[in-house]
Amino acid sequence: MRRLALVVLPLVAGSIIAGSIGAPALADSPNGHGRKPVPAERTKPARTTSFALTGTLTGTTASTLTLSVKGGTAPRGTTVTVSVAATARITLNDKTTTVDALPAGARVTVTGTQTDGVRTATRVQVKAEKEPGDDR
């Protein structure tokens, strides 16, 4: 019996000590099983690309243009609405103007950036037969 006690006692003591040393590592893991936590899903940063559209201006609001696109690749032959950045350069017959002053039916070229499918104009150039208020 004494021999058995001498053999078993170190084994029991060793397992108790090993368990108490390893327990804090298990307790620190979020799932309590000692496994590495699963990393959160990474989100891709928004991809920004440049765009250029040419067409006929069909309407405006204070911050958007709607145009019927003639050229280009993807939106060709469609009607597109483009947000206009507050800092956009807007010209009508080479004179600086505002979005509200742009006449429907005029030829327009819009350039800017597209992020996640949203187009934002940074430059709007409009050529009109005659300017609004021109009575010639």
N, C-alpha and C positions, 0 to 999 in steps of 0.2 A: 504494500500500500504506500509505503514511504517513497519507493522508487517511482510509482505512478504519479504521486503528488509532485515529485521533483521534475518530472517530464512535462506534465500537464500545466503546472503553474506558470512556467515561462511562456508557454504558448498562449495561455489565456491573457496574461499580463501584456504580452506583445500585441495581441489583437486589440486589446482595449486602448493601448497607447496609440497604435496605428489608426484606429477609428477616431480618436479624439484629435489627431493631427489632421486627418483628411476631412473631418466634418466641416471646418470653416470653409474649405474650398467648395464643398458641395452647397453649403448654405449661401455662398456668394453668387452662385449661378441662378439666373432668373427662373429656371424651370426646376431647380432643386435636384437635378439628376447629374450634375457635374458636366453637362454638355455645354459647348460653346453656344452663346445666344445666336439666333438666326438674325442676320443683318436685315435692316429695313430695306424695302424695295427702293432702288435708286430711280430718281426721276431724271429724264433727259432734259437738258436745258433747251429752252425754246430756240428753234432754228430761224434765223432771220435771213431773208434773201431780198435782192433788189428786184423791182419790176418796172416795166414801162408799158403803157397802154395808149393807143391812139383811137379816137372815135368821134362820135357826135354827142355833144352834151344834151341830155334829155331832161335834167332837173337838178336842183340844188336845195340844200338846207343850210343852216348856219355853219354846220361842220361836216357836211358830206356832199359828194358829187355823184350823180348817177349818169352813166354814159353808155351808149351803145357802141361796143367795141368792133372795130373793123379788122385790125391786124392782131398780131401776137400769135401765140401757139395754143395755150389752153383755153382762154376765154373768148376766142375768136367767134364773132357772130352772136354774142350774148350781150345782155345788159348787166352791167357791173356797178355796184355801189362802193365807193371808196371814201374812207374817212380822211379828213384833211387835218394835218397837224397844225397846231396853233402857230408854229414857226414856219409854215410852208410859204414859199415864194409863189405868188399868184400874179400872173400877168395877162392882160387883155390887149391884144394888138401891141405888144411890147411895152405897155404901161402898167405899173403896179396897181393892183386893185384888190377887192375883197371877193369872197365866194358869192355873196349876195348880188354882186354887180354883174355876174357872168350870165350872158343870154343863152337861153335854150336854143338848140339847133346849130350852135357854133362848133367849129372843129376844135378838139381839145387833145392835148398830149399830157399825160399824167405820169410822173415818175415818183418812186418812193420805195418803201420797204414792206415786206410781207412777213408777218410772224404768226405762226399757227393758223394760217388761212385768212388772217385779217390784213387787208391792204390799207396802208396809211400813206397818203400823198405828202411828199416833201417839196414838190415843184409841180405847178399847174400852169400850162401855157395854152392860151385860148386865142384863136384867130376867128374874128367875126367879120362878115361882109360890111356891116356898119355898126358902130358902137351905139349902145342904148342912149337915147336922148339926142342922137345925131339926126337932124331933119333935112339932110341934103338930098 
